[in-house]
Amino acid sequence: MKMIGCYVTGMLPRPKELIDVTRAYDRGRTSERQLEDAFDVATQKVIDVQSSAGFSYVTDGMLKWQDLLRPFTENIEGIKAGSLARWFNNNTFYRKPRVIGEISRLTNIVEKTTYIKHLPSNLPWKTILPAPYTFVQLSENHYYRDKTELLFEYAKILHEEIKSLAKLGFRYVQLSDPALVYKPTAELTKEQLSIVIEALNLTVKQIPIKICLQTFFGDFSQILPEALDFPVDHFGIDFYETNFEKLKEYKFDKGVALGLVDSRSSLVENEDKLVEIAIEIIRTLHCSLNDVFVCPNCDLEFLPWERAEKKMRVVGGLTKRLKEELNE
């Protein structure tokens, strides 16, 4: 095994102090400068928690992202923000990207919405992006011949975005792909999964940094064995939705991010119990297993900040325990 590490898998909730300032700003009771100062303070706070918890890669918390898709919706030529839609089966919403023309990337998208100045110089940086399949499935296509054509055009944009991130100093990219496994979605055929693989190949071709395809809100086993051929370094698996018994049928030769801390429950997990579960998973899938990461199963934004902070510390504590137990 190369590494046992940990990180967050999505957007973090805004601390209460930041929420208060954003509400005051919306009501015209505070200035834009005060708002920006509040974002600075909150961003440093969420980075400090990740650092003190011993995270292997850190993010800025994505506190300015209204939803996973929005920075791309607002910064890709040919796309406009559409109507509000429910974010899968959660009580949160996103703006549907409306594709109304030929899409093109005119700027470094993540750079515009990330507090790079706060990211620590002594820890590697991670960023989180909407994967090709999920972005297209959640979009309204009013221009391209079909979703497949849009999929490949978006994959090209994502490829350029990741290259720019590598130049900025990022060392890890997570492609969030809940639509691949979400239950109400019709089961993907082998042909459809082969198209997903082709789009991912286009996305990550000659990319010099680690790539993880993170799935959540559904059972990862339903896209096996085809997913084993995905051109990524790591798979992210939501173990609150995935049938572990079915995973045992396959040989994993990539790293795995274990979604063992439940972002959609306010209950703080028992660390001792999670250690037992994690060791069983690691030993069961150990055939050619490389890197292993402990992480929340999805974005922690569904919880209040105080509860999310406790969950992040569980992630860090669990990782430390696993290193000791497995004598890394």
N, C-alpha and C positions, 0 to 999 in steps of 0.2 A: 504494500500500500504506500503510495507516495505522500499522501497528506490527509490529515483530519483538520478541517477548518470550519468556519461559520460565517454567515452574513445574513442580511435581510433580503427579502425577495420582492420588494415593491415599495410603494409609497408609504410613508409614515404619517401618522396623524399629527396635526398641528398642535403644539402645546397651548394651553389655555391662554397664556399671555398674548400669544400671536393671534389667536381667535378674537380676543377682545379688541386688539388694535385693528384687525381687518374689518370688524363690524363697525367700529368707530369711523374708519375711513369711508366705508360704504355710506355712512350717514352724514358725511361731510364734517366730522368732528375732530379729525386729525389730518395732518399733512402727509403728502407723498413721501417726504424725507423721513418722517416718523414711522411710516409703514415699512419703508425699506430698512430702517434700523431694526425694527422688530423682526423682520425676516432674517437679518444678519444674526441677531442674538439667538433666535430659535434654531437656525441652521447649525450654529456652533454647538448648541446644546445637544442636538440629536447626533452630531458627529462625535462629541465627547463621550456619549453613552456607548456608542459602537466601539470606540477606541478602548474605553475602560473595561468593556465586556470581553475584550480580546478578539474582536472580529478580524478575520483574515483579509477581507476586502471591505472598504467603507463606501457609502454613498452620502450625498448631501441631504438625504431624506425626501427629496422630490417635493418639497413643501410648496413650491409654486405651480406644480402640475395640477390642473383641475381634474384631469383624468389621464389615463395612460396614453390615449390617442391624441389628446388636444395639441401638444406641441407640434406634432406632425400635420394635423389638420390645419393648423394656423400658419405653418411655414413651408408648405409644399404648394408650389404653383399648380393650379388646376383643381384644388380641393377647397371646399368651403364647409364651415361648421353647420350641421343640420339640426334636426330636432333632438330633443332629449329622449334617451332610451334607457331602460333599466340595465345596469351592469350585471348580466347573468341573473342569478337568483338572489341578489343582494338588495338592500335598501339604499343603494347609491346609483347615480346616473352618469351618463356620458353623452357628449354631443356626437351624433353620427357624422362621420366624414362623408360629404357629398362630392363625388368625383364628377366634375362638370367639364373638364377639359384635359388635355395632355398634361400629365404630371411631371414636374421637374423640381429638383432641389436647388435652391438659390442661396442657401446659407448653411452654416453649421448649426443644426437644429438644437441638439442637446446643449451645446455651449451657451446658447441664448437663455436657457432656463435652468442652468446648473450653477451653483455657487462654487466654482472651481477655486476661487481665492481662499475658501475655508477648508478645502480638502487637505489633509495632513501630508506633509512631505515624507514622513517615515512609514506610511502604510500605503499599499496599493489601492487604486481606485476602481470602483465598479459602477457601471451604468446599466439602466434597465430600459429596454425598447420594446415596442409592440412587434411581435413576430409577423412575418408575411401573411400566414394563413389567417390569424386572428384579425389583423388589420383589415384584410379584404372582406372577411365574413361579416364584420361589423360595419362595413361601409355601404353606401348606396352608390352603385355604379350607373352613371348617366352618360358615359362617354365611350368606354371601351367595349369591344365586341362581346366579351364575356369576362367572368371573374378570373379565369386563368390568365388572360392577357394582362389584366390589372395586377394580378399576383406577381408576374415577372417584372413588370415595370416598377412596382413598389420595391421588389427585391433589389433591383439595381440602385434605387435611391438609398435603401438601407445599407447596401455595400459601401457606397461612398461615405455615408454618415459614420459607419464603423471605422473606416480608414482614417477619417478626420479625428475621431476619438482616440485612436491609437497614437496619432501625432501629438495630441494634447497631453498624453501621459496616462490615459486609462489603460488598465491591464486586464480587465474582465468585463465581458458584455453578457447580460442576460436577455434572451429573447423570450418574452412572456407570451405563451400560446395556449390560453385556456380553451379557446374554441375547438382545439384539436380533440379534447377529451370531454367537454361538457355534455352531460347526459341527454338533454332534449335534442341535441344536434344529431341528425341522422348519422348512423355509423358509416365511417369512411371506408370506401372500397380500396382494394389494393392499387387500382389505377389512380385514384385520387391521392393516396399516400405517396405514390411514386412522383406525382406532380409536386407535392409538398417537398419531397427530397430534392427535386430538381431546383425548386425555388430557393431552398436553403443552400444548395451548392453555389448558386449565383450570389447569394448574400454573403457567404463567408469565404469565398475563393481568395486564397493568398492573404488572409487576414492574420496578422502576427500576434494576436492576443487570444486568450482563452474565451470560448463561447459556451454558454449553457442554454439549453432549451428548457424553459421552466413551464411545466403544466400544472394546472390546478382547477378546482371545481369539478373534477371528473376522474375517471379510472384510467390510469396510464396503461394498464395491461391491455386495454381494448385497441391500442394502436401497435401492439406487438404482433409478430416479430419485425414488421417493417421499420418501426422506429429505431431498431438497433443499427440500421444503415444510415441514420441521419448524420450529416457531416458536422457534428458538434463534439466538444470535448466532454461535456457533462449533460446528464438528464436531471431535471428537477421534478420530483414526484410528490404529489399530495397524498400522504399516507392516511389521511382521514377519508379519502374517497376511493383509494386504490385497493384492489383485491390482492393482498400480499401473496396468497396461495398461488395465484396465477403467475406472479412474477417469478416464483421459484422454478417455473418450467423453462426459463430462458437463461442463457449465459451472457452476462453483462461484461463487455470489454471496454467500457467507458466509465468515467467518474459519475457519481450519483450525489445529488443534493437531496437530503432527506427532509421532507416537509413534515416535521414531527411536532411542531408547536402550532396550535390551532389559532389562526388569526381571526376566526369568526366566532370565537367563544371567549367570554370574559374570564372564565375559570383559568387560573394559573396552574400549569401542569406540575405534577410531582416529578422532580428531577430523577429520583431513584427509579421510578417506573420507566421513564423515558430511556434511561441508561440500559435497562434490560431489553427494551424493544429495539433500540438502536444496535446493540451488539448482535441480537438475533438477525436483524436485517443484514448487517455487514458480513456476518459469517455465512449467511445463506447465499448471498450474492457475490461472495469473495472471489469466485473463479479467476477472473482476470481484472478484478476491480482495482482502479487506480485511486484517484482522489475521492474523498468522501467529505461532504459538507453537511453541517446541521443548519437548519433554517426554519423559518415559519412556512406554513404551507401556502400562504399567499400574502397579499399586502396587509400590513398591520393597521392600515388607515381605518379599518372597520371598528377599531377600539379607541377609547379615550387614551390620551397620551400617557397618563400614569400607568395604565394597565399594559400598554404596549412596551413601555420601558421595562416593566417587570418581566415581560415575555422575552425581551431581548437579553436580559440578564440570565434567564433560564437557558437560552440558546448558548450563551457564552459559557455558563457553568457546565452544561451538558457536554460541550465540546472538550472542555478541560478534563472532565471525568473520563471521557472516552479515550483520550490520549493516555491517561494513566492506566486505564483498564487494559488497553490493547498494546501498551508499552511502545508507543510510537517513538 
